[in-house]
Amino acid sequence: MIKMKISIVVPVYNAEKTLKDCIYSLLKVDYKDYEIIFVDDGSTDSSKKIITDFAKKYKHIRLLEQRHRGPASARNLGIRNSSGKIVFFTDSDCIVPTNWVKSILEYFGDKSIGAVGGSLIPVSTNSIYEVFDQKRRENLYGTKKRFVDALPTCNLAVRRRILEKIGRFDENFRYASAEDYDLCYRIRRFGYKILYVPKISVMHHHPQSFKTILRKGYIHGREFIKLRRKYEKNLYFDIRMFLNSLVSPFLVVRKYSLNLLPLAFLYETSASIGRIRSLLVNRT
């Protein structure tokens, strides 16, 4: 394992219910040379106070603040104010394992690797919504170690020099959806690999309501079109995405067990509505 100073950047927005568990887990990380930078993205709950109280007790915790601009902007503020050679990202609704940093750093000995990430596991599986979201993630990222196109920033580490080279996160992505995919796309465009190591898992508070699942699907669909249009903008693309959106809800039968099919169909329908609306509205 290589040894160097690392930075952990955590965007925070109205996370008072999960924030303390996240902070406690980061304080238990089995690595000495690190800093934790929380960026409060204009929270209106007690998130800022929670972080402030911890920062008074632990010198390697820092709080930065900004008005509400979204997680991409918050992470960029954290990156600009960090000093680690590797920047680790997680979210305020996550709980990291004690060996999180050491496990990821093992893979940065290969200079061709620009980013390393792991999997998410649910904090609980008390609802069908949590079970569905876990299966959805497994369908997206798989369960085997390999080089991938993109990974989410709730369990990801990136070389600092690469973040600076590619221009960090695109702040035009205001929602937690496509900003991490866009970052990974640019990492690969510069010739670096992204390694997925599912055994390095972070616990995550998955959605626990029908409304949250549908809203997530809609945002994912809408932001997916925004991401793709950043790099591909033509009539053929629009037609192809429109037709794909019409049929995609019916393709879930190949990916989910019978008990998850109704929820999968509704999630994908919501995502399709988001994609179609983005195709029709955002023509420029």
Protein Blocks (a to p, Z undefined) as FASTA:
>chain_A
ZZdddddddddehillmmmmmmmmmmmpccfbbcdddddehiablmlmmmmmmmmmmmkb
ccdddddebjklmmmmmmmmpcbfbdcdddfkbccdfklmmmmmmmmmpmkbmbdcdddd
dfbffbfklmmmmmmmmmmnopadcddfbdcfkbccddfklmmmnopaafklmbgfklmm
mmmmmmmmnopacdddfklccdddddfbfklmmmmmmmmmmmmmmmmmmmoccfklmmmm
mmmmmmmmmmmmmmpcfklmmmmmmmmmmmmmmmmmmmmmmmZZ
